[in-house]
Amino acid sequence: MPCFVKKLYSPLLFDCLFALAGALGVIGIVLDVGRAYPAIAPAAQPLAKGAAVIGATILAGLMAMVTTRFDQKHADDFLFHTLTKSAFIAVFTVLFALALWQMLFAARLGGVSSYATVGVLVASWSLAYFYTLVRGTRS
């Protein structure tokens, strides 16, 4: 098992994973921005839906905390800091990109679907991963 975990946290494996994720994120954006997605129907039970969304958020957060701890335990410091810093950069990239889109382009080109937003997040994380890999975790 320790040998498998060591191979799992190989920098080359993460490089390949993020290169593939970045390519798929860009492909997803290109394929999804032209599709029309219907508006979300109002919830029949808004309190139940709100509670379910909050519950899913808490569950996802707990899972992220556990997996981050696993990463911290098994990845070397540079790889762990690269993963965390690139994730942080990706989240803010998505927030800024979507805010800029809304202010500058949404009136002429339309909104961005949630599906395309996932592509933007994946592509942003890939870009931030390679940027952090090149620049280092202290820059």
Backbone bond lengths (Angstrom), bond angles and torsions (degrees), N, CA, C in turn:
res aa  C-N    CA-C-N  psi(-1)  N-CA   C-N-CA  omega(-1)  CA-C   N-CA-C  phi
1 M - - - 1.454 - - 1.530 112.42 -
2 P 1.359 119.12 -45.58 1.463 118.33 179.46 1.526 112.54 -58.99
3 C 1.331 118.29 -35.48 1.466 121.56 178.98 1.528 109.93 -65.92
4 F 1.348 116.68 -40.46 1.462 120.85 178.58 1.521 110.70 -64.15
5 V 1.336 116.83 -43.45 1.469 120.61 -179.62 1.521 109.91 -65.20
6 K 1.332 117.44 -39.34 1.467 120.71 178.47 1.526 110.54 -62.63
7 K 1.335 117.57 -41.29 1.459 121.24 177.10 1.524 111.00 -68.04
8 L 1.326 116.31 -34.44 1.461 121.41 179.95 1.525 111.03 -63.80
9 Y 1.314 116.98 -33.89 1.462 121.74 -179.31 1.529 112.30 -98.89
10 S 1.308 116.10 28.84 1.453 121.81 176.37 1.527 109.54 -71.29
11 P 1.329 118.65 131.68 1.471 120.28 176.92 1.530 112.64 -57.10
12 L 1.327 117.99 -35.85 1.459 120.75 178.75 1.529 110.83 -64.18
13 L 1.326 116.86 -40.02 1.459 120.35 178.17 1.534 110.70 -63.24
14 F 1.325 117.08 -43.15 1.463 120.31 178.05 1.524 111.32 -66.21
15 D 1.330 117.71 -37.98 1.462 120.39 176.39 1.527 110.39 -59.72
16 C 1.327 116.44 -46.39 1.467 120.77 179.55 1.528 110.91 -65.87
17 L 1.314 116.72 -41.27 1.463 121.31 179.69 1.525 111.29 -61.38
18 F 1.325 117.36 -46.56 1.455 120.35 -178.89 1.525 112.10 -72.89
19 A 1.325 118.17 -30.52 1.471 120.00 175.03 1.528 109.55 -66.28
20 L 1.326 116.80 -44.53 1.464 120.66 177.95 1.528 110.83 -64.95
21 A 1.335 117.07 -44.75 1.460 120.58 179.70 1.527 111.23 -61.86
22 G 1.314 117.09 -40.97 1.461 120.66 178.49 1.518 111.80 -63.15
23 A 1.334 115.87 -44.05 1.473 119.47 178.68 1.524 110.48 -63.83
24 L 1.328 117.32 -44.22 1.467 120.34 178.75 1.529 111.38 -66.39
25 G 1.321 117.47 -35.20 1.462 120.43 177.06 1.516 111.46 -63.28
26 V 1.320 116.75 -44.05 1.469 120.67 178.57 1.527 110.46 -65.56
27 I 1.326 117.22 -43.55 1.470 120.80 177.32 1.525 110.17 -60.73
28 G 1.328 116.50 -43.09 1.461 120.15 178.32 1.513 112.62 -61.61
29 I 1.312 116.52 -40.81 1.476 120.06 178.00 1.524 109.66 -62.00
30 V 1.317 116.49 -48.49 1.471 120.89 -178.20 1.529 110.61 -60.62
31 L 1.322 117.28 -41.69 1.462 120.17 -178.45 1.530 112.75 -74.66
32 D 1.325 118.12 -32.11 1.462 120.65 -172.85 1.514 115.10 -90.83
33 V 1.330 119.39 -23.72 1.467 118.73 -176.42 1.517 112.54 -68.73
34 G 1.315 118.38 -24.05 1.456 120.81 -178.92 1.515 114.18 -90.40
35 R 1.320 117.49 -8.00 1.466 120.62 -178.62 1.511 111.11 -85.73
36 A 1.312 114.74 142.79 1.464 119.56 175.22 1.529 108.28 -91.34
37 Y 1.291 116.00 123.93 1.449 120.77 177.33 1.519 108.13 -111.57
38 P 1.316 116.11 133.61 1.465 117.90 -178.98 1.519 111.12 -67.41
39 A 1.325 114.24 154.82 1.469 119.31 177.41 1.524 109.30 -65.68
40 I 1.311 115.72 153.73 1.465 120.89 178.26 1.520 107.95 -74.70
41 A 1.318 115.42 130.55 1.464 120.19 178.81 1.526 109.46 -71.18
42 P 1.321 117.14 146.76 1.469 119.03 177.03 1.521 110.71 -60.65
43 A 1.300 115.75 144.78 1.461 120.71 -179.17 1.524 110.46 -71.31
44 A 1.326 116.24 137.20 1.463 120.76 176.25 1.522 109.87 -68.84
45 Q 1.322 116.12 -32.22 1.466 121.86 179.02 1.530 107.86 -127.72
46 P 1.331 117.90 84.49 1.467 120.71 -174.48 1.525 113.58 -61.28
47 L 1.324 118.27 -35.75 1.463 119.28 179.23 1.520 111.17 -66.79
48 A 1.325 116.49 -41.13 1.468 119.91 178.49 1.523 110.46 -65.59
49 K 1.341 116.19 -41.79 1.469 119.10 178.80 1.518 110.72 -65.59
50 G 1.322 117.49 -43.10 1.463 121.01 177.46 1.516 111.35 -60.32
51 A 1.339 116.82 -43.89 1.468 120.80 178.71 1.528 110.64 -63.84
52 A 1.341 117.00 -39.07 1.460 120.23 179.30 1.525 111.15 -66.40
53 V 1.331 116.84 -40.18 1.470 119.96 178.31 1.523 110.19 -65.39
54 I 1.336 116.98 -43.00 1.469 120.44 177.80 1.524 110.11 -62.85
55 G 1.327 117.32 -44.03 1.468 121.02 178.39 1.517 112.18 -61.44
56 A 1.337 116.55 -43.03 1.465 120.35 178.91 1.527 110.61 -64.83
57 T 1.331 116.50 -37.37 1.465 120.89 178.49 1.525 110.54 -65.05
58 I 1.316 116.78 -44.97 1.470 120.46 179.02 1.528 110.18 -64.24
59 L 1.334 117.54 -44.54 1.457 120.89 178.97 1.529 111.34 -61.74
60 A 1.333 116.77 -44.49 1.469 120.41 178.75 1.528 110.29 -63.73
61 G 1.329 117.28 -39.42 1.460 120.75 177.76 1.518 112.01 -62.75
62 L 1.323 116.40 -43.23 1.473 120.16 178.23 1.531 110.73 -64.05
63 M 1.320 116.36 -41.37 1.469 119.42 177.67 1.527 110.41 -63.76
64 A 1.320 117.52 -40.28 1.462 120.78 178.04 1.524 110.93 -63.52
65 M 1.324 116.71 -39.38 1.468 120.17 179.27 1.524 110.92 -64.15
66 V 1.327 117.07 -42.78 1.466 120.93 -179.90 1.529 110.42 -66.44
67 T 1.319 116.74 -45.63 1.465 118.37 -178.38 1.526 111.47 -69.95
68 T 1.328 117.60 -32.74 1.465 119.71 175.91 1.522 110.00 -64.73
69 R 1.310 116.52 -39.65 1.475 119.97 177.40 1.529 110.19 -63.80
70 F 1.333 117.15 -38.91 1.463 121.50 176.79 1.525 109.82 -62.94
71 D 1.349 116.00 -44.47 1.468 120.07 176.85 1.520 111.07 -59.20
72 Q 1.317 116.38 -46.15 1.465 120.60 -177.51 1.524 111.22 -62.95
73 K 1.320 116.08 -35.25 1.462 120.75 -177.97 1.535 112.09 -74.01
74 H 1.347 117.16 -35.28 1.460 119.72 -171.23 1.529 114.71 -106.53
75 A 1.305 118.09 -22.33 1.466 119.97 179.75 1.526 109.12 -87.90
76 D 1.333 115.93 151.81 1.463 116.84 174.04 1.528 108.26 -70.27
77 D 1.329 116.20 165.52 1.470 120.36 -174.05 1.522 112.95 -59.08
78 F 1.333 116.90 -41.79 1.459 119.32 -178.00 1.528 111.00 -63.64
79 L 1.336 116.76 -45.68 1.462 120.41 -179.36 1.529 110.40 -64.43
80 F 1.328 117.26 -42.66 1.458 120.17 179.66 1.530 110.71 -62.37
81 H 1.310 116.91 -45.59 1.468 119.79 179.35 1.531 111.35 -67.08
82 T 1.323 116.85 -34.44 1.461 120.06 175.94 1.524 110.66 -63.43
83 L 1.332 116.74 -44.58 1.462 120.42 179.42 1.526 111.79 -63.95
84 T 1.318 116.64 -45.78 1.470 119.00 -176.69 1.525 111.66 -70.80
85 K 1.320 117.41 -41.86 1.461 119.13 -179.33 1.525 110.53 -67.48
86 S 1.319 117.44 -40.20 1.457 119.30 179.97 1.530 111.35 -67.97
87 A 1.312 118.15 -34.22 1.473 120.37 176.23 1.527 110.24 -65.89
88 F 1.316 116.56 -41.89 1.464 121.47 178.38 1.533 110.31 -61.75
89 I 1.329 116.59 -46.00 1.463 120.89 178.49 1.529 110.32 -62.02
90 A 1.323 117.16 -41.00 1.467 121.33 -178.27 1.522 111.66 -63.12
91 V 1.325 117.37 -43.32 1.465 120.23 -179.73 1.526 110.27 -61.27
92 F 1.325 117.11 -45.60 1.463 119.54 179.89 1.527 111.80 -70.61
93 T 1.321 117.67 -31.44 1.460 120.13 175.46 1.526 110.25 -62.09
94 V 1.318 117.14 -44.62 1.463 120.71 178.80 1.529 110.49 -62.58
95 L 1.323 116.80 -45.67 1.469 119.44 179.69 1.524 111.35 -59.67
96 F 1.328 116.68 -47.28 1.463 120.46 -179.55 1.523 111.63 -67.75
97 A 1.332 117.38 -42.80 1.468 120.94 -178.80 1.526 110.82 -62.27
98 L 1.326 117.03 -44.28 1.460 119.27 -179.23 1.525 111.69 -71.08
99 A 1.318 117.42 -33.74 1.474 119.48 176.01 1.524 110.20 -66.54
100 L 1.332 116.69 -44.31 1.465 120.16 176.95 1.527 111.00 -62.47
101 W 1.321 116.48 -41.66 1.459 119.94 178.22 1.523 110.38 -58.77
102 Q 1.315 115.44 -47.29 1.465 120.10 -178.35 1.527 110.98 -61.27
103 M 1.308 117.16 -41.19 1.474 120.67 -177.69 1.524 112.78 -75.25
104 L 1.332 117.83 -38.25 1.460 120.35 -170.30 1.526 115.46 -102.97
105 F 1.324 118.10 -31.98 1.459 119.34 -168.97 1.526 115.70 -122.96
106 A 1.320 118.69 -20.28 1.465 120.73 -172.11 1.526 112.72 -60.38
107 A 1.320 118.26 -37.30 1.463 120.63 -178.91 1.532 111.34 -63.69
108 R 1.332 117.30 -37.24 1.468 120.87 -178.02 1.518 113.40 -90.85
109 L 1.330 116.90 -36.60 1.463 120.27 -172.03 1.521 114.30 -110.80
110 G 1.319 117.91 -6.43 1.457 121.02 179.07 1.519 112.73 92.52
111 G 1.316 114.63 171.03 1.460 121.24 -179.01 1.522 112.23 -75.58
112 V 1.311 115.31 170.87 1.461 122.71 177.19 1.520 107.36 -105.23
113 S 1.333 116.54 126.51 1.459 120.18 -179.04 1.526 111.03 -70.87
114 S 1.313 115.52 163.24 1.462 119.41 177.50 1.527 110.88 -65.23
115 Y 1.323 116.57 -28.73 1.464 120.12 178.31 1.533 110.60 -67.45
116 A 1.314 116.30 -43.60 1.458 120.04 177.69 1.528 110.48 -67.83
117 T 1.334 116.89 -32.67 1.463 120.90 177.83 1.526 110.84 -61.68
118 V 1.320 117.16 -38.53 1.472 120.48 176.61 1.528 109.39 -63.26
119 G 1.322 117.38 -41.39 1.461 120.53 176.70 1.516 111.71 -61.91
120 V 1.328 116.23 -40.76 1.471 120.61 177.91 1.529 109.66 -62.64
121 L 1.320 117.35 -42.13 1.463 120.46 179.74 1.521 111.61 -64.29
122 V 1.318 116.95 -45.94 1.472 120.48 -179.49 1.529 110.73 -64.35
123 A 1.327 116.76 -45.58 1.462 119.87 178.83 1.531 110.95 -64.34
124 S 1.329 117.17 -38.28 1.467 121.13 178.47 1.518 111.29 -64.50
125 W 1.331 116.87 -41.80 1.462 119.67 -179.72 1.525 109.86 -66.31
126 S 1.310 117.18 -39.97 1.464 119.92 177.88 1.522 110.70 -62.66
127 L 1.322 116.77 -47.68 1.464 120.97 179.04 1.535 110.63 -60.42
128 A 1.326 116.60 -45.05 1.469 120.60 -179.72 1.525 111.38 -66.29
129 Y 1.327 117.96 -34.51 1.463 121.24 177.94 1.525 110.40 -61.45
130 F 1.337 115.93 -49.39 1.471 118.62 -178.72 1.525 111.82 -70.19
131 Y 1.314 117.76 -34.76 1.462 120.62 175.13 1.533 110.04 -61.14
132 T 1.330 116.30 -46.82 1.471 120.71 -179.86 1.521 110.86 -67.12
133 L 1.310 116.68 -35.91 1.464 120.66 178.34 1.521 110.47 -62.41
134 V 1.326 116.83 -42.09 1.465 121.47 -179.27 1.520 111.50 -75.00
135 R 1.330 116.68 -46.27 1.462 121.30 -175.19 1.532 113.34 -81.33
136 G 1.316 117.19 -22.27 1.457 120.42 -177.17 1.523 111.25 93.63
137 T 1.292 116.86 167.59 1.458 121.21 -174.54 1.526 112.14 -86.05
138 R 1.315 119.02 -11.56 1.464 120.78 -177.49 1.528 112.72 -95.26
139 S 1.341 118.24 -8.52 1.468 120.07 -176.37 1.515 111.53 -90.00
